[in-house]
Amino acid sequence: MADQGTETERREITSQILSSRREALFEIDGALKKINQGKYGLCERCDKPIGKRRLKFLPQARYCMKCSGV
């Protein structure tokens, strides 16, 4: 019984990790597309430049600090 619970927990953790990685790859792919379109570094809401410090910390950032609500 305990082994079954451990296996279920392991599967859930693995699923969460895979989901997180999939999401990160999706965001990186979006940033690469923006680079190709010449739109990288521009906020998707207000079209203003995203700060260099933010992009350095989060290269796949889609919004400036103001629009992200941070």
C-alpha positions as MATLAB code, in Angstrom:
seq = 'MADQGTETERREITSQILSSRREALFEIDGALKKINQGKYGLCERCDKPIGKRRLKFLPQARYCMKCSGV';
ca = [
       0.000    0.000    0.000;
       2.795    2.443    0.927;
       4.727    1.619   -2.245;
       1.673    2.409   -4.348;
       1.295    5.815   -2.672;
       4.968    6.586   -3.218;
       4.688    5.660   -6.900;
       1.608    7.858   -7.337;
       3.393   10.783   -5.709;
       6.438   10.247   -7.943;
       4.233   10.288  -11.046;
       2.526   13.506   -9.946;
       5.864   15.224   -9.332;
       7.196   14.040  -12.689;
       4.057   15.317  -14.395;
       4.443   18.728  -12.729;
       8.095   18.960  -13.784;
       7.261   18.055  -17.384;
       4.443   20.582  -17.461;
       6.720   23.299  -16.118;
       9.404   22.514  -18.704;
       6.852   22.458  -21.499;
       5.616   25.897  -20.456;
       9.187   27.251  -20.294;
       9.917   25.922  -23.801;
       6.715   27.525  -25.082;
       7.767   30.887  -23.613;
      11.287   30.605  -25.049;
       9.871   29.702  -28.458;
       7.690   32.810  -28.276;
      10.740   34.968  -27.487;
      12.623   33.475  -30.445;
       9.705   34.247  -32.752;
       9.717   37.851  -31.494;
      13.432   38.114  -32.268;
      12.761   36.954  -35.833;
       9.922   39.485  -36.170;
      12.004   42.323  -34.731;
       9.626   42.699  -31.787;
      11.771   41.248  -29.014;
      11.959   43.464  -25.940;
       8.642   45.208  -26.563;
       5.714   44.838  -24.187;
       2.780   42.929  -25.703;
       0.270   45.270  -24.015;
       1.658   48.783  -24.372;
       4.359   48.283  -27.058;
       6.898   50.130  -24.893;
      10.380   48.679  -24.383;
      10.820   46.130  -21.604;
      13.650   47.143  -19.284;
      17.069   45.605  -19.937;
      17.363   44.436  -16.316;
      14.035   42.607  -16.625;
      15.061   40.975  -19.900;
      18.404   39.962  -18.417;
      16.627   38.278  -15.513;
      13.701   36.947  -17.568;
      14.644   36.823  -21.291;
      11.217   35.500  -22.259;
       9.383   38.392  -20.553;
       6.285   39.380  -22.501;
       5.315   42.483  -20.535;
       7.060   45.503  -19.046;
       7.034   45.864  -15.276;
       4.048   48.213  -15.322;
       1.881   45.909  -17.464;
       2.949   42.748  -15.655;
       1.506   44.036  -12.394;
       4.763   43.476  -10.514;
];
